[in-house]
């Protein structure tokens, strides 16, 4: 007699065939339109409205030898996000933009290579988490966005605080993931409006690890101004990761498993460049689940006639980013003319 709810949920998860899995017959464009409408409804994207994008540069200085601009932006009426733009000191022309989304940490300062709180140095050094510094080294203008529930947008010096905003968002008919997607979209608007002399979206990339990889992937489904996406340590079957293993509440989207597994959503990204990064020893996004979901993604990219624009990079370690493995693959894709 099974009296354990989670065990029962796993049994149910094993029986699910997502209702919107591609049948390999329906034209990809037709299937994409149906899937996008369904995902928008599940996320609660209809609860967002454009507001006056109040923008303010609060700091201009030098960071790690690079030009650093910190700004705030109103993304919803009464809500502001923080962002940091990092540029080479000797920049002479607009550079492609790389937007960096930090995972569950003490804030986006980690992406900038800033050790602000005890333990930050180890977090940065132990997982290539200084995303912005590496992006500048790779020839990009780098932008760190503070995700809701992290750092200056609701976190603490002890770490992120996602549970209450995630659950209260659900009561309002939306999700915390959708709020993070919305912020990326609105900050991208601000980049086009205020920094067009410094950045270009041609050859642009959105990337992130763990919770930042999750936000990267779902944003990739709905925001198509980027040319490439690099989610890390975030893609796996729902069954083998966020259903079977404890995760932060910000990962959960009501009813989504009835319609999609993570791989099925790649129909909304293809033919854009997509580099999926994972760790062979990741204990919360296990490799066997990553491989299964990537197989679905491969079939969708093949159906879209863009097999060469999808790649899986497996780092020899655990739950972290793998810059030396991932960046060459992404840059090779971006350099290729489709």
C-alpha angles and dihedrals in degrees: 000000000000113000097164115103094202092052089052091049090054090052089052092046090056090058097051122109105184110247092223099048109137112258093207088239106069110085110262094235091053092047091047092056092052092047095048092052091049094048093049090053094047092050094045095238091157090071092070126087131182116256136184102295097227104196129189132174105217101175137025115179144115123285123184087343092305131109109262127198122181119194141169126220134190104231097169128020103282097004126099131187131203126232137177125207117202120194135175111264092231098045113156103173140021112289129209111264125243113192112203123203116195120220126229100319140115092286149301090294084086089065088055093052092248117146099209102156136029110285095025094108092057092046091053098042095042100059115019087257096150088093097165095053092052092045091055089049088053091056102265137122101240126217125189116198120196107233120221110269093026133095114318091007100064106312129112138222086266095057144278124337108206106141101082097040090046094051097041089049088058090055089055093053097257140086135238088237089059090050090053091048090050092052092053090050094050094045088051088055089053092051090055092046102043108021107036089122090059106034140035130198090217104108092007124159136203115203142165144153129237107333087008089052090052091052089045093054097047091043089052088059093059108021113067103173092094119084096208141026129201113185113178132199092351109090121088138119110290088231095058099039126024094020098044100032130051112259138167114280090243089077095066126097115182115247095353096127090062090064108024146017114207093263093055090063091065087085085076092054104041130132090027117100111272126184113183112201125196142157120244089222099040105143097197100041099037117208096235089059091046091053092049094051092044090055089060090048091052092054091051093049089049089051089052091051092244107104091141091060096066126071140166118218116193116196121206097243145040140293103336142091121278106209098172091051099040107040097060090053094049094046092049090053093048092049093054116091111225 
